[in-house]
Amino acid sequence: MTINDSVIKEIQSAFKDGIPNARLLGWDEERFYTDLINLSRSGKIVNATDFNYSFCNTYYYHYYPSEQSKAHEKATLQISFVSNVFQIYWDKFLKHSPVARRILEPENTESKDWEKAVKGFMKQSGFEEFLIEWYNLPIDGIELELSKKDEVTLGKCLFDE
């Protein structure tokens, strides 16, 4: 599967006059927040949207299986404002440890169900999933504030620099 050419064109259009300013463009920090809460029967949703070097909404889904559980899972959902794409990635935290381990998919049924529901909702809302292998693909002609010209990638332009 390859990245859709329209996504690249949308990035180039969004950045043609410089770095998009979320405040001036009226980007909604709570876009889809209520919907995500409604999709989260057994976990907790945290809105971590911050437009500092970011071009997306960022939400965390935390699932704690039980008090006795040795670990909990956290999903990061990012929904781009530059193009109608989203990404989800997972981290697993061992109990009493601030260090996370990246996991490819959730390990428990509740988290798997949440991911499936969110992906379905996002697709119904007109968004397509942005695959992790596309994140580091370079894009020319775009300047970002923190990245050198040869370090600008699709992922940095769609989500977080």
LOSE-959452 format. One record per residue (C-alpha): residue number from 1; residue in three letters; x, y, z. Coordinates in Angstrom, 3 decimals. Layout:
(NUM; 'ALA'; (X; Y; Z))
...
***
This chain:
(1; 'MET'; (0.000; 0.000; 0.000))
(2; 'THR'; (1.390; 3.407; -0.910))
(3; 'ILE'; (0.614; 6.875; 0.354))
(4; 'ASN'; (-2.141; 8.628; -1.529))
(5; 'ASP'; (-0.808; 11.460; -3.761))
(6; 'SER'; (-3.632; 13.697; -2.545))
(7; 'VAL'; (-2.166; 13.605; 0.984))
(8; 'ILE'; (1.146; 14.958; -0.338))
(9; 'LYS'; (-0.690; 17.685; -2.289))
(10; 'GLU'; (-2.690; 18.616; 0.822))
(11; 'ILE'; (0.532; 18.933; 2.829))
(12; 'GLN'; (2.129; 21.104; 0.144))
(13; 'SER'; (-0.982; 23.301; -0.002))
(14; 'ALA'; (-1.213; 23.667; 3.788))
(15; 'PHE'; (2.445; 24.718; 4.074))
(16; 'LYS'; (2.727; 26.838; 0.893))
(17; 'ASP'; (2.584; 30.107; 2.850))
(18; 'GLY'; (4.567; 28.829; 5.819))
(19; 'ILE'; (3.783; 26.747; 8.881))
(20; 'PRO'; (0.013; 26.553; 9.532))
(21; 'ASN'; (-1.095; 28.379; 12.671))
(22; 'ALA'; (-3.789; 26.397; 14.472))
(23; 'ARG'; (-5.147; 29.391; 16.382))
(24; 'LEU'; (-5.463; 31.596; 13.301))
(25; 'LEU'; (-7.017; 28.748; 11.319))
(26; 'GLY'; (-9.548; 28.014; 14.065))
(27; 'TRP'; (-8.607; 24.387; 14.574))
(28; 'ASP'; (-10.879; 22.775; 17.180))
(29; 'GLU'; (-8.890; 21.373; 20.120))
(30; 'GLU'; (-11.831; 19.155; 21.094))
(31; 'ARG'; (-12.735; 17.811; 17.658))
(32; 'PHE'; (-14.215; 14.282; 18.105))
(33; 'TYR'; (-13.576; 14.334; 21.881))
(34; 'THR'; (-17.190; 13.587; 22.868))
(35; 'ASP'; (-17.400; 10.851; 20.223))
(36; 'LEU'; (-14.244; 9.223; 21.557))
(37; 'ILE'; (-15.577; 9.300; 25.117))
(38; 'ASN'; (-18.746; 7.583; 23.872))
(39; 'LEU'; (-16.641; 4.888; 22.155))
(40; 'SER'; (-14.620; 4.264; 25.333))
(41; 'ARG'; (-16.700; 2.009; 27.552))
(42; 'SER'; (-13.889; 0.557; 29.653))
(43; 'GLY'; (-11.011; 2.972; 29.309))
(44; 'LYS'; (-10.255; 6.609; 29.952))
(45; 'ILE'; (-9.830; 9.237; 27.206))
(46; 'VAL'; (-7.467; 12.164; 27.788))
(47; 'ASN'; (-7.363; 15.112; 25.399))
(48; 'ALA'; (-3.662; 15.925; 25.006))
(49; 'THR'; (-4.096; 18.264; 22.045))
(50; 'ASP'; (-1.429; 20.941; 22.039))
(51; 'PHE'; (-0.718; 22.969; 18.932))
(52; 'ASN'; (2.933; 23.630; 19.815))
(53; 'TYR'; (4.723; 22.090; 16.818))
(54; 'SER'; (1.653; 19.934; 16.259))
(55; 'PHE'; (-0.833; 19.795; 13.385))
(56; 'CYS'; (-3.351; 17.381; 14.870))
(57; 'ASN'; (-5.626; 16.447; 17.728))
(58; 'THR'; (-3.934; 14.069; 20.146))
(59; 'TYR'; (-5.931; 11.794; 22.428))
(60; 'TYR'; (-4.768; 9.118; 24.835))
(61; 'TYR'; (-6.800; 6.038; 25.645))
(62; 'HIS'; (-5.769; 4.348; 28.893))
(63; 'TYR'; (-6.977; 0.890; 29.748))
(64; 'TYR'; (-6.310; -0.573; 33.179))
(65; 'PRO'; (-7.490; -4.217; 33.262))
(66; 'SER'; (-7.763; -4.343; 37.091))
(67; 'GLU'; (-6.136; -3.146; 40.287))
(68; 'GLN'; (-4.130; -6.380; 40.383))
(69; 'SER'; (-2.919; -6.072; 36.800))
(70; 'LYS'; (0.828; -5.895; 36.255))
(71; 'ALA'; (0.506; -3.530; 33.274))
(72; 'HIS'; (-1.768; -1.115; 31.465))
(73; 'GLU'; (-2.010; -0.107; 27.821))
(74; 'LYS'; (-2.132; 3.376; 26.364))
(75; 'ALA'; (-3.123; 4.229; 22.815))
(76; 'THR'; (-2.170; 7.509; 21.208))
(77; 'LEU'; (-4.677; 8.621; 18.584))
(78; 'GLN'; (-3.651; 11.528; 16.360))
(79; 'ILE'; (-6.076; 13.115; 13.892))
(80; 'SER'; (-4.467; 15.463; 11.383))
(81; 'PHE'; (-5.830; 18.879; 10.426))
(82; 'VAL'; (-3.603; 19.022; 7.326))
(83; 'SER'; (-5.196; 15.996; 5.639))
(84; 'ASN'; (-8.001; 13.593; 6.561))
(85; 'VAL'; (-5.715; 10.981; 8.079))
(86; 'PHE'; (-5.266; 9.515; 11.552))
(87; 'GLN'; (-2.843; 7.200; 13.297))
(88; 'ILE'; (-3.007; 5.013; 16.394))
(89; 'TYR'; (-0.038; 3.557; 18.209))
(90; 'TRP'; (0.199; 1.628; 21.461))
(91; 'ASP'; (2.416; 1.651; 24.529))
(92; 'LYS'; (2.436; -0.789; 27.426))
(93; 'PHE'; (3.373; 0.362; 30.925))
(94; 'LEU'; (4.393; -2.059; 33.659))
(95; 'LYS'; (2.865; -1.330; 37.046))
(96; 'HIS'; (4.783; 1.326; 39.018))
(97; 'SER'; (7.051; 2.118; 36.061))
(98; 'PRO'; (7.056; 5.382; 34.088))
(99; 'VAL'; (8.832; 3.668; 31.182))
(100; 'ALA'; (6.698; 2.398; 28.313))
(101; 'ARG'; (7.339; -0.267; 25.716))
(102; 'ARG'; (5.930; 0.287; 22.211))
(103; 'ILE'; (3.665; -2.556; 21.132))
(104; 'LEU'; (2.319; -3.180; 17.630))
(105; 'GLU'; (-1.206; -3.915; 18.756))
(106; 'PRO'; (-3.144; -4.038; 22.003))
(107; 'GLU'; (-2.966; -7.236; 24.007))
(108; 'ASN'; (-6.353; -7.235; 25.731))
(109; 'THR'; (-9.838; -7.593; 24.283))
(110; 'GLU'; (-11.157; -4.244; 25.574))
(111; 'SER'; (-8.336; -2.304; 23.927))
(112; 'LYS'; (-8.729; -4.277; 20.689))
(113; 'ASP'; (-12.453; -3.514; 20.673))
(114; 'TRP'; (-11.761; 0.191; 21.300))
(115; 'GLU'; (-9.251; 0.329; 18.445))
(116; 'LYS'; (-11.669; -1.380; 16.061))
(117; 'ALA'; (-14.499; 0.988; 17.035))
(118; 'VAL'; (-12.304; 4.092; 16.654))
(119; 'LYS'; (-10.959; 3.006; 13.267))
(120; 'GLY'; (-14.517; 2.374; 12.079))
(121; 'PHE'; (-15.684; 5.748; 13.399))
(122; 'MET'; (-12.776; 7.602; 11.796))
(123; 'LYS'; (-13.365; 5.919; 8.434))
(124; 'GLN'; (-17.090; 6.766; 8.635))
(125; 'SER'; (-16.037; 10.360; 9.347))
(126; 'GLY'; (-14.027; 10.473; 6.106))
(127; 'PHE'; (-10.531; 9.789; 7.472))
(128; 'GLU'; (-8.084; 7.124; 6.376))
(129; 'GLU'; (-5.496; 5.424; 8.515))
(130; 'PHE'; (-1.943; 6.705; 8.117))
(131; 'LEU'; (0.411; 3.752; 8.231))
(132; 'ILE'; (3.491; 3.950; 10.437))
(133; 'GLU'; (5.786; 3.037; 7.535))
(134; 'TRP'; (4.804; 6.326; 5.840))
(135; 'TYR'; (5.772; 8.512; 8.820))
(136; 'ASN'; (9.436; 8.977; 7.897))
(137; 'LEU'; (8.960; 9.390; 4.151))
(138; 'PRO'; (10.670; 12.661; 3.136))
(139; 'ILE'; (8.775; 15.520; 1.550))
(140; 'ASP'; (10.505; 18.313; -0.356))
(141; 'GLY'; (9.687; 21.998; -0.441))
(142; 'ILE'; (8.366; 22.238; 3.128))
(143; 'GLU'; (10.048; 24.167; 5.917))
(144; 'LEU'; (9.383; 23.358; 9.559))
(145; 'GLU'; (10.580; 25.232; 12.591))
(146; 'LEU'; (12.540; 22.482; 14.356))
(147; 'SER'; (13.598; 20.173; 11.527))
(148; 'LYS'; (16.383; 20.661; 9.022))
(149; 'LYS'; (15.252; 20.698; 5.384))
(150; 'ASP'; (16.452; 17.136; 4.800))
(151; 'GLU'; (14.621; 15.918; 7.946))
(152; 'VAL'; (11.093; 17.021; 6.958))
(153; 'THR'; (8.807; 13.986; 6.703))
(154; 'LEU'; (5.159; 13.272; 5.973))
(155; 'GLY'; (4.537; 12.384; 9.607))
(156; 'LYS'; (6.067; 15.589; 10.923))
(157; 'CYS'; (3.864; 17.652; 8.580))
(158; 'LEU'; (0.670; 15.769; 9.416))
(159; 'PHE'; (1.042; 15.209; 13.150))
(160; 'ASP'; (3.961; 16.434; 15.303))
(161; 'GLU'; (7.173; 18.051; 14.207))
***
